[in-house]
Amino acid sequence: MAKQMISVTINGENFETEVDPGKSLLEFIREDAGFTGTKYGCGVGECGACTVLVNNMPVNSCIYLAVWADGQEVRTIEGLAAADGTLSEVQQAFVDEGAVQCGFCTPVSL
């Protein structure tokens, strides 16, 4: 298949490039855009480790094609931090509780 040109904004940074039509958004985010906070978990959209926001809606990026993100705004875990680098409440909670991916299996202190 011929590659397809896409333009996608990830964490406020615009990326315009050709991609294989079968490439997942997860692969694009990690390999092409260089954001490694989004993790590969199950690869079938079940675990949520790869969840990102596309136009503020959560999607499993492992089963969401990069070409579907053409013209869209994507936010990863890195994009939750403030401009000065201050962690968001979600990011800080991941640090505080020792979360290593999506936080699903992170122990909670009660």
N, C-alpha and C positions, 0 to 999 in steps of 0.2 A: 504494500500500500504506500501511496505517496504521503510524504509528511504534510502536515497542515500548519499554517501560520496561526499563532494565537497571541493575544495581548492580555495579560492578566496582572492585576495588582496584588502583591503579597506583602502584607504588613506595611503598606504605604509605598512600596517600591515596585515600579512597573517593569515587567518582563515581556519582551516581544521576541519570539523565537519560533522556529519550526519544531514540531513534535510529531512523533509517531502517533497515529490516531488511537492506538491501543494502550498508550502509556497512561498509567494512573496518575491522578493528581498527587498522591503520596510520593510516587517516584519523581515527579516533576519538582515538587517542593524540596525534596532532599537532594536529588542529583543535579538539577539544573539551577534551582534558586539558592541552594546551599543552606536552607534552614533545617537543622537536624533535630529540633525539639519534637517534631511530629514523628511518632514511632510506628514501625511495622509490628503488628501483633499477630492476628489470625489470618489476614489476607482475604477474608470473606465477609467483612462487614459486621461481625458479631461482637467483638470485644470492646471496640471504642477507643483503642490506643491511638488510632490515627485520626481521631476527630479534629476537624478544623471548622471554622466558620466561613461559609460562602454567602456573601451578602447578609451576614448576621444570622444565618441559619446553619445549625450543625449538620455536617455530612461526614460520612466515613470515607476518607480520602483514598483508601485502598480499593474501593469499588466505584469511585467517581472518576471519570476520565478527565484528563487534563484539558482536552478540547472542549469539554462542557464548561470549563472555567473561563473560556474566552470572553473578554469584556466584563468579567466579574471581579469583585473585591474579595480577597481571601485573607483570613487572619489565622495565624498559627499561635501556639503558646508563646512564642517569642514576641508576637505582636500585642500581647496583653500588657506588657510593661509600659510605664510612663516614658515620655520622651527623654527624661533625665536618667533613665535606667532603673528607677524605683520599681520594685516588683508589685504586681497587682495582688489583690487579696488571694486569688486562686493560686498564683505562682508561689506566694509566701506560704500558703497552706501546704502545698506540695513539698516545699523545703522543710517546713516544720514537722511534717508527718513522715518524711522519708519516702515520698512517692517517687517511683522511678519511671513510670509511663503515664497511664491515664488516671491513676489514683484509685481505680476500682478495688484493687486488693490492698490498698494502703490501710494499715491498722489505725483505728481511731481511738484516741485516749478519752475515756469516759470518766 
